[in-house]
Amino acid sequence: MTELATIGTLASMRTDGDSWDINASVGSTALFVAAARALGGRAADAPAEDPFAELFVRAAGGEWVDLLDGRVPDHPLLTPEFGIQFQQHQVARTRYFDDYLHAAAAAGIRQVVILGAGLDARAYRLPWPDGTVVYELDRPQVLEFKRETLAQAGRRPIAERHEVPVDLREDWPKALCDSGFDPALPTAWLVEGLLIYLSPAAQDQLFDAIVSLSTPGSRVAIEQMDPLPAEAAATAEQDDAGADWVRLIYNDPRGEATEWFTARGWTGERVDLTDYIRHLGHTPAAEQSLINLVTIVRP
Ligand SMILES: C[S@@+](CC[C@H](N)C(=O)[O-])C[C@H]1O[C@@H](n2cnc3c(N)ncnc32)[C@H](O)[C@@H]1O
């Protein structure tokens, strides 16, 4: 197994206070999904394109560059049984959340919070209306890699961008408010590729915080995954990359986002990933998915 072929080569079981940079543990998942976005976005009919994904993956160097340049043909991101499906998943979710943010901007929302932002470059990539402020929350070293890469490439954000280095299991609302976030303004929250790396209790805390910081008219878009069935988890554990990833996630039953927010007076809808891929006019690479995408609004 090459170094590149594993997610989080140094991964071990998660603990409440664990931390990471872009090359280790949960941090390396940001690079992994960026690589999937870069590869999946190359198809002529790709439903979304994120040119920044390739910028970040090349900046990571080493075998990540070999992957992009076709020198690691057996990489997990290229296998028919996992990689092609995962690329499709990443590009489809990019499109879903891009459309969500376009709609939020069209509705007049000018405050955006991206939780577990990783290598999300939407502050640089989307045509934000004047006056839009984007807050990006992630671990300090992940944001540091991102900042240095973008600065070296001479890129400037389109929205006003604020980095908020935090641990999302701790008191991040205070750090967010200290960075200039205004809870009196309607906000578009984004929770993409994050929840499985939080325990169910930490997820509930995160949702509670979103509710308490959201004025009417705010909305949240969420990617969530049903727990892996025991058989699928056992299969994943049989190869190195899958085993490393399974050790990074909290594969426990947890609150379903649409029900959770609806119970607190928000209204929303969810779509299964495979149905959404069909809706985009593509054939899903997998018949079924554990992933669904949710948009919920506070009336
Ligand atoms: C799979 S990546 C997704 C990144 C980005 N949202 C995307 O879709 O490209 C997960 C991100 O969540 C961040 N993350 C996970 N748990 C976190 C925590 N407790 N505190 C801060 N960031 C966290 C990781 O550092 C990583 O950047």
The ligand as an ORCA input file, in Angstrom:
! r2SCAN-3c Opt
* xyz 0 1
  C     -14.044     15.401      4.669
  S     -13.428     16.963      5.109
  C     -14.658     17.982      4.329
  C     -14.145     19.351      4.046
  C     -15.099     20.245      3.250
  N     -16.312     20.518      3.974
  C     -15.394     19.608      1.921
  O     -16.485     19.070      1.754
  O     -14.523     19.641      1.053
  C     -13.827     17.119      6.839
  C     -13.334     18.419      7.438
  O     -13.933     18.597      8.715
  C     -12.968     19.071      9.599
  N     -13.342     18.663     10.953
  C     -13.769     17.448     11.362
  N     -13.967     17.433     12.687
  C     -13.650     18.680     13.126
  C     -13.614     19.292     14.420
  N     -13.939     18.616     15.519
  N     -13.225     20.575     14.496
  C     -12.877     21.278     13.390
  N     -12.879     20.751     12.148
  C     -13.260     19.469     12.019
  C     -11.668     18.404      9.146
  O     -10.510     19.061      9.618
  C     -11.824     18.445      7.640
  O     -11.287     19.614      7.077
*
